[in-house]
Amino acid sequence: MLSRLNAGDNFVVVTTSQGVTQLVAPPGGAIEPVVLSEGTSVDLDALAERLVEMGYERNYIVERRGEFAIRGGIIDVFPPAGERPIRAELWGDEISSLRQFALASQRSLDPIEVVSIAPCRELRADDDTRARAAELAGAGNDPMLHQLAEGVIEAGAERLLPLLTGGLKALPGFLPKGSPVAILEPKRVRDRADEVLEQIAEWTQISALKETHYAALDEVLEGDRDRLLISSFVDPDSASLPVDTWTAMAGKPELLMERLKSLIKNGYRAVIAASLHETAERLQQNLKTTAGTSFAISDTAPTEDAPAGGTIVVADLARGFVLPWAALALVAESDLTGRRSGAARQRIQAKRRETSGPLDLAGGDLVVHEVHGIGRYIEMVERELLGVHREYLVIEYLKGDRLYVPSDQVDLVSKYVGGELPKMSRLGSNEWAKTKARVGRRAREIAQELVKLYSDRLRAKGYAFGPDTPWQRELEDAFPYEETPDQLRAIDEVKDDMEKDLPMDRLVCGDVGYGKTEIAVRAAFKAVAAGKQVAVLVPTTILAQQHHATFVERFRNFPMRVEMLSRFLSAAEAKKVIADLSEGKVDVVVGTHRLLGKDVAFKDLGLVIVDEEQRFGVEQKERLKQLRTSVDILTLTATPIPRTLEMAMSGIRDMSIVDTPPEDRHPVMTYVGDFDEEALSSAIRRELLRDGQVFYVHHRVDTIQSIARRIQDLVPDARVGVAHGQMDENQLEQTMLEFGDAKTNVLVCTTIIESGLDIPTCNTLIVERADLLGLSQMYQLRGRVGRAHERAYAYLFFPPERALTEHAHERLKTIAEHTGLGSGFRIAMRDLEIRGAGNLLGAEQHGHISEIGFDLYVKLMSQAVEEAKGALPPGLEGEVRIDLPLNAFIPKDYVSDENLRLESYRRIASARTDEELAEVRNELIDRYGSPVPGVVEALFEVAKLRALMAKLGINEAATVARNLRIRPIELEDSRQIRLQRILPSAQWKPENRTLLVPERVMPKTGVVEWVTDLLQQLTSAG
């Protein structure tokens, strides 16, 4: 913004009391933005230096605002005010393309013409700043000044700004002379500004900060400028600004259109804002049909001198209004429909992604090689043998033996999860093969037992739902956020399952706040549209209340009835809901385990949605098990218990993983440490200062009221509420409603809030005794904050005077380490290690997972389940060895980060079809630039050959003793004749099913294509 003001742009600055009273640094010299556009020339070194000076941080992958990355001819940068990061691709020194990209997938989106990149922080490490810092460092002993003098900006260094700049200025001081200031609700603005100054004074005292960073409101706004005070309160001496709203007509399009037609006749310009172009076209058609009124679709709103009439524009508008003095009527889509408008941004195309994540290996990590067993990862090395250049993973085994795994076989390696100290394998020993065979046999026995439990469902005929209706599209268009790729993929998978005649049993494993509820909403709507009833089962009454409100809001414009069944209802109300359910008058019912009661009957139940199944007891799960044989089941979970996770991954249940964060989501800043009242009060005050709310989790009901009083004493301005599971139903409901409506801003509660609660304004979590909680509980609690675009904070305290148990220490360490977005799946895996993998499905499996690792166990179990289900198992792929005279690797100057290179190797090696290989290749081009180096193209050719060999059951194609050796391969008489015709010098040895081809007949180039063609000729039917 300062950059734009400095450039003389004309625009409106909207800010808060805190924003206007905060002093900012005057521009030190020119703060010209960096402008990138297609066709312009760029000096990469100079650009990198310039971005660092402007406060950007250089990383290998851009993951948040204020970061940039340069990889070969690709420049990624995320300007702080940008909606999405930008990717520029260079051809030589010239920008050949400029486009946006998605943070989650790192894949390109829409092309753009030009981007202006402004500085991303006030403190910049330019020459003047470094010189001033060096001068001040000589006179004092502040380590931050010494760091800044060397060009390093540490977190919190902005406190030095007054020293470095000679004083800070208020934001209005940067506005052009004569710029007016409009103050909305002057009384509230002034009161809030006073609160800010009081809080800043307290922080300044605690941190011993001497310089001034905030100023009083009157001081900030002084000067020769016009002030316009706009207040809701009537002042007889002031002018009034008449504004009408559509509130009384919201959701009643017939009444609203009658009013609009009347206004247009009286000379008004009417503008309807639609969220999407498709919605604009549908509105235009509906208005013409129902209201007989013609509205033109336009790119821009009509100007002040435009004639009376109606226009539809694609714009993001929350609520409309009527300005009689301007003869203007604005209508938001929500005014017509009664709901929030849909996402105005383009939706990202869903993309298939692997269930398993990246290898993410560090030196010393334990790994499992499917063929050679458990070893320790050492490093990645490049080796050149007989002129052939390759990259290898080095794995060390017992007795110091080392295995060099070629990069095209990386998919055989997985990170070890399953125990603290597994038994390491020894190369050349058959012990690993025996262990794997033994676990495989036991896995087959368990698979038989498990499949028996689910055999009724597998054989049963379910209800096949029809394709989506127009209403379904209308509901989905009204979703007020942008779906993530994973969310769209999961929705498609759920719908596909519902349209099959086999009862669905799908698990959606998604991180907290990643949109699992919307998946459930769309599935429920599809079921109800087909005339079926839906039961939504949740573990707590509070979550039932929230889900009920969500479903009512989303379904409000459709003739569908949503009810709740929980202890918040009176006996009479519950009886009425149960009676209406049995008669088919209720379409969707949201409830706790009460829904599974014997007195609850449905007229035509078609779908059961279970949120956090692991929170239910054995009895409820048995009832669910019975339901699974007849109706579709959709289970939602954020941190799946190992049993659920394993069953899903092994093919008994289908699983969708939603691990893409919403575009504007930030990781939760997590602090784990000793309980400290000063830190506690500071954390609460900081949140209240930005008009936010706080969860304070206390572990005991009998002392919770005294804790609430203590917090009230520490922070007198706080409005404190108390909630726990032993409260009276009405009182608990009222407490939660008041907190949801922000009438209270600190909720002192038990872990009752841990599941699914969604209050976007609550962005600070304080847990008093985190050492008493399980890992999954801590993760779920942390997921209650950070659900909007605000930065969220979680304080996990433990008593300093008590010793932590080893497991408590491990749990706290894990939650502190896994703060990134999408950590739920990793936390479930880490939980598996802490609790011991032997209890995955019961004590009878003790040690099996520890022996071979979780990933390989899942593969063995998956194969066993396929066999038990009667499907023809593809068989576990063994080691397919390809050792041909060609260079095949990813050069470091193409992908320099080792983990990203390792991930690229894994993606290529795991691809099994031409379509999958093409997708991986396109991603490499998108992320790392074009053209793909020839040695990388060779990797793709090797991957194609490897897939063909695996299909044919051939495990070796290698040059040995001046021959190409291919084995095992079976050649009948006709194929032997064919071999003699195409390669007379080749030999086939039937005793060991080996084909030997003299190396001299092989081509010097294109050897992989030649071998591929040879195998296809020898094995084809023709």
SVG drawing of the C-alpha trace seen along z (x, -y; Angstrom):
<svg xmlns="http://www.w3.org/2000/svg" viewBox="-46 -23 80 100">
<polyline fill="none" stroke="black" stroke-width="0.4" points="0.0,0.0 2.8,-2.4 4.4,-1.5 1.2,-2.5 0.8,-5.7 4.4,-6.6 3.7,-6.0 0.8,-8.5 -2.0,-5.9 -5.5,-7.1 -7.4,-4.6 -9.4,-4.3 -7.6,-3.1 -9.8,-1.1 -8.3,-0.4 -9.2,0.2 -8.5,-1.6 -5.4,0.4 -4.2,-0.1 -4.6,-3.9 -2.9,-4.3 0.1,-2.1 3.0,-4.2 4.8,-3.0 8.2,-3.7 8.5,-6.4 9.8,-5.0 13.6,-5.1 14.5,-6.1 12.6,-4.7 10.3,-1.7 9.5,-1.1 7.8,2.2 9.3,4.9 7.1,5.2 7.1,8.5 5.4,9.0 5.6,11.4 8.4,10.5 10.5,8.4 14.1,9.3 15.2,10.3 18.5,10.6 17.9,13.4 20.8,12.5 19.8,8.9 16.1,9.8 16.9,12.2 19.0,9.4 16.2,6.9 13.5,9.2 15.7,9.9 16.2,6.1 12.4,5.7 11.9,8.1 11.2,11.3 12.6,14.6 14.2,17.0 13.1,20.7 13.2,23.6 9.3,23.8 7.0,20.8 4.6,21.8 3.4,18.4 3.3,14.7 6.6,12.9 8.6,15.8 10.2,16.3 12.0,19.2 14.2,19.4 14.7,22.9 16.5,22.8 14.4,20.7 11.4,20.6 10.7,17.7 8.0,18.1 7.0,15.2 4.0,14.5 3.4,10.8 1.8,10.0 -1.3,8.4 -1.7,11.0 -4.6,13.5 -2.3,16.2 1.5,16.6 3.0,15.9 5.2,18.1 7.3,16.6 9.0,18.9 12.1,17.6 13.4,18.5 17.0,17.3 16.7,13.9 13.2,13.2 9.9,14.0 8.1,16.4 5.0,16.9 3.5,15.5 0.8,17.3 -0.7,17.9 -0.2,21.2 -1.8,23.0 0.1,23.3 -1.2,26.7 -0.3,28.5 2.4,26.1 0.6,26.4 0.0,23.5 -3.4,21.9 -4.5,18.9 -2.1,16.9 -1.8,13.2 -0.4,10.3 1.6,8.3 2.3,8.4 3.6,5.6 5.6,6.9 5.7,4.5 8.0,4.7 6.6,7.1 7.8,5.6 8.7,2.1 12.2,3.1 14.4,3.8 18.0,4.8 19.0,2.3 22.4,0.4 21.1,-2.6 19.5,-0.4 22.6,1.8 24.9,-1.3 22.7,-2.9 22.5,0.4 26.3,0.7 26.6,-2.8 24.2,-2.2 25.7,1.3 29.0,-0.4 27.5,-2.6 25.4,0.1 25.2,3.8 22.0,4.9 22.6,8.2 19.8,7.5 21.6,4.4 24.7,6.4 22.7,9.0 20.9,6.3 24.3,4.6 25.2,7.9 21.9,8.0 20.1,10.5 16.6,9.6 15.5,11.6 11.9,12.0 10.9,9.0 13.6,6.7 10.8,4.2 11.2,2.8 14.4,1.1 12.5,-0.9 12.3,-4.2 16.1,-4.1 16.8,-3.3 14.4,-5.8 14.6,-8.7 11.0,-8.3 7.8,-6.7 4.8,-8.3 1.1,-7.8 -0.6,-6.3 -2.8,-9.4 0.5,-11.4 1.3,-9.4 -2.0,-10.4 -2.0,-13.2 -2.8,-16.7 -6.5,-17.4 -7.4,-13.7 -10.6,-13.4 -11.0,-10.9 -14.3,-9.1 -14.8,-7.6 -17.5,-4.9 -19.1,-4.8 -16.8,-7.5 -17.6,-6.4 -16.6,-2.8 -13.4,-3.8 -12.3,-6.1 -13.0,-3.6 -11.1,-0.9 -8.1,-3.2 -7.9,-3.9 -8.0,-0.1 -5.1,0.4 -3.0,-2.3 -3.6,-0.8 -2.6,2.7 0.5,1.3 1.6,-0.5 1.4,2.8 3.4,4.7 6.0,1.9 6.5,2.2 6.9,6.0 9.3,5.9 11.2,2.8 10.6,1.2 11.5,-2.5 10.5,-3.7 7.1,-4.8 5.2,-2.5 1.6,-3.8 0.0,-7.2 -3.3,-8.6 -6.1,-8.9 -6.4,-12.7 -2.7,-13.0 -2.8,-10.7 -5.8,-12.5 -4.6,-16.0 -3.9,-18.2 -5.7,-20.1 -8.1,-17.5 -11.8,-17.1 -13.4,-14.6 -16.7,-12.8 -18.2,-11.1 -20.8,-8.4 -22.8,-7.2 -25.8,-4.9 -27.1,-7.4 -29.3,-10.2 -27.9,-13.7 -30.5,-16.5 -27.7,-18.9 -26.2,-16.5 -27.2,-15.5 -28.8,-12.1 -27.8,-9.6 -30.9,-7.5 -30.1,-3.9 -32.6,-1.1 -31.8,2.6 -33.3,5.8 -33.3,7.6 -37.1,8.0 -37.2,9.4 -34.0,11.6 -34.8,15.1 -38.1,13.8 -37.1,13.1 -40.7,12.4 -41.1,9.5 -37.6,8.2 -38.2,8.2 -41.5,6.4 -39.6,3.7 -36.8,3.6 -39.2,3.2 -40.9,0.3 -37.5,-1.4 -36.5,-1.1 -39.7,-2.7 -38.9,-5.6 -35.5,-6.2 -33.2,-4.0 -30.2,-2.1 -30.5,1.5 -27.3,3.7 -27.4,7.3 -24.0,8.8 -23.6,12.5 -20.8,14.7 -20.0,16.6 -20.5,16.0 -22.7,19.2 -24.8,17.8 -25.2,14.5 -26.5,16.3 -28.9,18.3 -30.2,15.2 -30.7,13.4 -32.7,16.3 -34.8,16.7 -35.5,12.9 -36.7,13.0 -38.9,16.0 -40.4,15.2 -40.3,11.4 -40.6,10.6 -37.7,8.1 -34.6,7.9 -31.3,7.5 -28.1,7.1 -24.9,8.9 -22.0,6.4 -18.3,6.4 -18.8,3.1 -21.5,1.4 -23.4,-1.5 -21.9,-5.0 -23.6,-7.9 -25.0,-9.3 -26.3,-6.0 -30.0,-5.7 -32.4,-3.8 -32.4,0.0 -31.1,3.3 -27.6,4.8 -26.0,8.0 -22.3,8.0 -20.0,10.7 -18.8,9.3 -18.3,10.3 -20.9,8.5 -22.1,9.7 -25.3,7.6 -27.1,5.1 -28.8,1.8 -30.8,-1.1 -29.5,-4.7 -32.5,-7.0 -30.4,-10.1 -28.3,-8.4 -31.2,-6.6 -29.1,-3.4 -30.2,0.1 -27.5,2.8 -28.7,6.4 -26.3,9.2 -27.0,12.8 -27.6,13.5 -30.5,11.0 -32.2,13.0 -31.4,16.5 -31.2,15.7 -27.8,17.3 -24.2,16.3 -23.1,16.1 -20.8,18.7 -17.1,18.4 -16.3,15.8 -13.0,17.2 -12.3,19.9 -12.4,23.4 -9.3,25.5 -9.5,28.7 -9.2,31.7 -6.2,33.9 -5.5,37.4 -2.8,37.7 -1.1,40.6 -2.3,41.8 1.3,41.9 3.2,38.7 6.7,37.8 9.6,39.9 11.1,36.8 14.2,38.6 17.1,37.3 20.4,39.0 20.1,41.6 16.3,42.3 15.3,46.0 13.9,47.2 12.4,50.4 13.4,51.8 10.7,54.3 13.3,56.8 16.3,56.3 14.6,55.3 15.2,52.6 18.3,50.4 19.4,46.9 19.3,44.2 22.7,42.5 22.6,40.2 22.0,39.7 25.1,40.1 25.9,39.8 28.0,42.6 29.4,43.2 30.1,46.8 31.5,47.6 30.4,44.2 26.9,44.5 25.8,41.8 23.1,42.5 21.9,41.3 21.5,43.8 20.1,43.9 22.6,45.4 21.1,47.7 23.3,49.2 22.5,52.6 24.0,54.8 27.7,55.4 28.2,52.2 26.9,53.6 25.6,50.9 23.0,51.1 22.9,48.6 19.3,48.3 19.1,46.9 16.8,43.8 14.4,45.7 13.6,48.1 12.9,45.5 9.3,46.7 10.6,49.9 11.8,47.8 9.6,46.4 10.3,44.6 10.0,47.0 7.1,46.6 6.2,49.2 8.4,49.2 11.3,47.5 14.1,50.0 13.4,52.5 15.7,55.4 18.0,54.3 18.4,56.7 21.5,58.1 22.2,58.1 22.5,61.6 20.6,63.3 17.2,65.0 16.0,63.9 14.1,60.9 12.4,63.1 11.3,65.5 10.0,62.6 8.0,61.1 6.6,64.5 5.5,65.2 3.9,61.8 2.2,62.3 0.7,65.6 -0.6,64.0 -2.0,61.1 -3.9,63.5 -5.5,65.1 -6.5,61.7 -7.8,60.6 -10.1,63.6 -11.5,62.7 -11.9,59.0 -13.5,59.7 -15.9,62.1 -17.1,59.2 -17.7,57.2 -18.8,60.0 -22.5,59.1 -21.8,55.6 -19.7,56.8 -22.4,59.1 -25.4,56.9 -27.2,54.9 -27.5,51.3 -29.4,48.4 -27.9,46.9 -28.4,43.1 -29.0,41.3 -26.8,38.6 -26.7,35.1 -29.8,32.9 -30.0,29.2 -30.7,28.5 -27.4,30.2 -25.5,27.8 -27.4,24.9 -26.4,26.0 -22.8,26.5 -22.6,23.1 -23.8,21.5 -20.8,22.8 -19.2,19.5 -15.6,20.7 -13.3,22.1 -13.1,25.9 -9.6,27.4 -8.5,30.0 -8.6,32.8 -12.1,31.7 -13.4,31.8 -11.8,35.3 -13.3,36.6 -16.7,35.3 -16.4,37.0 -15.4,40.3 -18.3,40.2 -20.8,39.5 -19.3,42.3 -19.7,44.7 -23.3,43.6 -24.2,44.2 -23.1,47.8 -25.5,50.6 -23.0,51.7 -23.5,50.0 -20.9,47.3 -18.4,47.5 -16.0,44.6 -13.7,42.9 -12.8,39.2 -9.6,38.5 -9.1,34.7 -7.2,32.3 -9.2,30.1 -10.8,27.2 -10.2,28.7 -13.9,28.9 -15.0,32.4 -18.4,31.1 -19.1,29.7 -18.4,33.2 -21.1,34.5 -23.5,31.8 -23.3,32.6 -23.6,36.3 -26.7,35.7 -28.3,33.5 -27.8,36.1 -29.5,38.7 -32.4,36.5 -32.9,35.4 -33.4,39.1 -36.1,39.4 -34.0,41.0 -33.4,40.0 -30.0,39.1 -28.7,39.6 -25.7,37.5 -24.1,39.1 -21.8,36.9 -20.1,37.6 -21.1,34.5 -24.3,32.4 -22.3,29.2 -21.2,30.6 -24.7,31.8 -25.9,28.2 -23.3,26.8 -23.8,29.4 -27.6,28.9 -27.1,25.1 -24.8,25.8 -27.2,28.2 -30.2,25.8 -28.2,22.9 -27.1,24.9 -30.6,26.4 -32.7,23.4 -33.7,22.6 -34.8,26.2 -37.9,28.0 -36.0,30.2 -36.5,30.6 -33.5,30.8 -33.9,31.7 -31.7,32.4 -31.9,35.2 -29.8,34.6 -30.1,33.7 -30.6,30.1 -34.2,31.1 -36.9,31.6 -38.6,35.0 -41.6,33.8 -39.5,32.3 -37.4,35.5 -40.6,37.6 -42.0,35.4 -38.7,35.7 -38.6,39.5 -42.3,39.8 -41.7,37.6 -38.6,39.6 -40.6,42.9 -43.2,41.2 -40.7,39.8 -41.4,36.2 -37.8,35.5 -35.2,35.6 -32.0,35.1 -31.5,35.7 -28.4,34.7 -27.8,36.3 -25.5,38.0 -25.5,41.7 -29.3,41.1 -29.8,41.7 -28.8,45.4 -31.4,46.0 -33.9,48.9 -36.8,46.5 -35.5,44.5 -36.8,45.8 -36.5,44.4 -39.0,44.7 -36.4,44.9 -32.8,44.4 -30.3,44.1 -27.2,42.6 -25.5,42.5 -22.8,39.8 -20.5,40.5 -18.3,37.7 -15.2,39.0 -16.2,42.7 -13.4,43.4 -15.2,41.3 -18.1,43.9 -18.2,46.9 -18.2,50.6 -22.0,50.9 -22.6,48.0 -20.0,49.4 -21.8,52.8 -25.0,50.9 -23.2,49.1 -21.7,52.4 -25.3,53.7 -26.3,50.6 -23.3,51.0 -24.8,54.1 -27.8,52.1 -27.2,48.4 -24.4,46.1 -22.0,45.0 -19.7,42.0 -17.2,41.6 -15.4,38.3 -12.2,38.1 -9.3,35.8 -6.9,38.1 -7.9,41.7 -7.2,44.2 -4.8,46.8 -7.5,49.5 -9.6,47.3 -6.6,46.1 -5.4,49.6 -8.8,50.9 -9.2,48.1 -5.7,48.5 -6.1,52.3 -9.1,52.1 -11.8,53.2 -13.0,49.6 -12.4,47.0 -10.6,43.9 -10.3,40.3 -7.6,38.1 -8.2,34.4 -4.8,32.9 -4.8,29.7 -5.3,26.6 -7.6,23.7 -5.5,21.0 -5.6,18.4 -5.1,20.8 -2.0,20.3 -0.4,22.9 -1.2,22.4 1.7,21.0 2.2,23.5 4.0,22.8 4.7,25.7 6.1,24.8 5.7,24.2 2.5,22.6 3.0,18.9 0.3,16.4 2.0,13.5 2.2,15.3 -1.4,16.4 -2.8,12.8 -0.7,11.5 -2.0,14.1 -5.6,13.4 -5.1,9.6 -3.4,10.0 -6.4,11.9 -9.0,9.5 -7.1,6.6 -7.9,7.9 -11.6,8.5 -11.0,12.2 -12.0,15.0 -10.2,17.5 -10.7,21.1 -9.2,21.9 -9.2,25.7 -9.2,26.7 -9.0,30.4 -11.3,30.6 -15.0,29.7 -14.9,29.1 -12.4,26.3 -13.4,24.8 -15.4,21.9 -12.5,20.8 -10.3,20.8 -12.9,18.6 -12.8,16.1 -9.0,16.1 -9.0,15.3 -11.5,12.5 -9.2,11.1 -6.1,11.3 -8.0,9.7 -10.8,7.6 -11.9,6.6 -12.6,10.2 -16.2,11.5 -15.8,15.0 -18.1,18.0 -17.9,21.5 -18.8,24.8 -18.5,28.4 -20.4,31.7 -22.0,31.9 -23.9,28.6 -27.6,28.4 -28.6,28.8 -30.3,25.4 -27.4,23.6 -24.8,25.3 -26.7,24.5 -27.1,20.8 -23.4,20.6 -22.4,21.9 -24.8,19.6 -23.5,16.6 -19.9,17.5 -20.9,18.2 -22.5,14.7 -19.4,13.2 -21.3,12.0 -18.5,13.7 -15.0,13.7 -13.2,16.2 -14.7,19.7 -13.3,21.6 -14.2,25.2 -13.2,28.9 -12.2,31.0 -16.0,30.9 -15.0,28.5 -12.5,30.8 -14.6,32.2 -15.6,30.2 -16.5,26.9 -16.1,24.1 -15.9,20.5 -13.7,18.5 -13.2,15.6 -11.7,17.8 -8.0,17.8 -6.2,18.4 -6.2,21.7 -4.8,22.1 -4.6,25.6 -3.7,25.6 -2.6,29.3 -1.6,30.4 0.5,33.2 -2.7,35.1 -4.1,35.2 -3.5,37.7 -1.9,36.7 -5.1,36.9 -6.9,34.8 -4.3,32.1 -4.4,32.0 -8.2,31.9 -8.2,29.0 -5.6,27.1 -7.8,27.5 -10.5,25.4 -8.4,22.3 -6.9,21.0 -10.0,21.8 -10.1,18.4 -7.4,16.2 -6.2,14.8 -3.0,16.1 -3.8,18.4 -1.9,19.3 -2.0,22.4 -0.4,22.4 0.0,25.9 1.1,25.5 2.3,28.1 3.0,27.5 6.7,26.7 6.8,28.4 5.7,31.9 7.8,34.4 6.6,35.3 6.2,39.0 8.2,40.2 5.0,40.6 3.7,37.2 7.1,35.7 6.9,37.5 3.3,36.3 4.1,32.7 7.3,32.9 5.3,34.3 2.5,31.7 5.2,28.9 7.0,30.4 3.9,30.9 2.6,27.4 2.3,27.3 -0.9,27.5 -2.1,31.0 -0.3,32.6 -3.2,34.9 -2.1,37.9 1.5,37.6 0.3,37.2 -1.8,40.4 1.4,42.2 3.5,40.8 0.7,41.8 1.1,45.3 4.8,45.3 4.2,43.8 1.4,46.2 3.0,49.2 2.0,50.7 1.2,54.1 -2.3,53.0 -3.4,52.0 -6.1,54.7 -5.5,56.5 -2.9,58.2 -2.7,61.1 -0.7,58.9 1.8,57.8 5.2,57.4 4.2,58.0 4.2,54.3 7.3,53.7 9.1,56.4 8.4,55.1 7.2,51.5 3.7,50.0 3.9,49.2 4.9,52.7 2.5,54.3 -0.3,52.3 0.8,53.6 0.8,57.2 -2.6,56.7 -4.0,55.1 -2.9,58.1 -4.3,60.5 -7.7,58.7 -7.8,58.8 -7.3,62.6 -9.9,63.0 -12.4,61.0 -11.9,63.3 -10.2,60.8 -7.2,61.9 -4.3,60.4 -1.8,58.5 1.0,59.8 3.5,57.7 6.0,56.3 9.5,57.5 12.7,55.7 12.8,55.0 16.4,54.5 17.2,52.4 20.9,51.9 21.4,50.6 24.1,48.3 22.3,45.0 22.4,41.9 19.1,41.5 18.9,39.1 17.6,35.7 20.4,33.1 20.9,30.9 20.8,27.8 17.2,28.8 16.0,29.9 18.5,28.8 16.7,29.7 17.5,33.3 14.1,34.1 12.2,32.7 14.5,34.6 13.8,37.8 10.1,37.1 10.3,36.7 12.2,40.0 9.5,41.7 6.7,40.1 8.3,41.4 9.1,44.8 5.5,45.2 3.8,44.3 2.4,47.4 0.5,46.0 1.3,43.7 -1.3,41.2 0.4,41.2 3.8,40.7 2.5,37.8 1.0,36.2 4.3,36.4 6.2,35.0 3.8,32.1 4.2,31.4 8.0,31.3 7.8,28.9 5.4,26.7 7.4,26.6 11.0,26.7 10.8,25.5 11.0,26.6 12.6,28.3 13.0,31.4 16.7,32.5 17.4,35.6 18.7,37.5 15.3,37.0 13.5,38.1 15.6,41.3 14.1,41.9 10.6,41.8 11.6,44.3 13.1,46.6 9.8,46.3 7.8,47.4 10.1,50.4 9.9,51.2 6.1,51.2 6.1,53.5 8.6,55.9 6.5,56.0 3.4,56.8 5.3,59.7 6.8,61.0 10.4,60.2 12.6,58.9 15.9,58.2 17.2,56.5 20.9,55.9 24.1,55.8 26.4,58.6 29.6,59.9 29.0,58.2 25.5,59.6 22.1,58.1 20.5,60.6 16.7,60.7 15.1,63.1 12.9,64.9 11.2,65.1 9.3,68.0 9.4,68.5 7.3,71.1 8.4,72.6 6.7,69.9 8.4,67.1 11.8,68.9 11.4,68.9 10.5,65.2 13.6,64.5 15.9,66.2 14.3,64.2 14.7,60.8 18.0,61.5 19.9,64.5 22.8,64.0 20.6,64.1 20.3,67.2 17.4,68.4 18.3,70.8 15.2,72.7 16.8,74.3 16.9,70.9 14.5,69.0 17.2,66.5 17.5,64.5 21.1,63.4 21.6,60.8 25.1,59.8 25.9,56.3 27.3,55.5 23.9,55.8 22.4,53.2 22.1,49.7 24.4,46.9 21.4,44.6 17.8,45.3 18.6,48.6 15.6,48.5 13.2,48.0 15.0,50.9 14.6,53.3 11.0,52.3 10.3,53.0 12.1,56.3 10.0,57.5 6.8,56.4 7.7,58.4 8.6,61.5 5.5,61.4 2.8,60.2 0.1,62.6 0.7,61.8"/>
</svg>
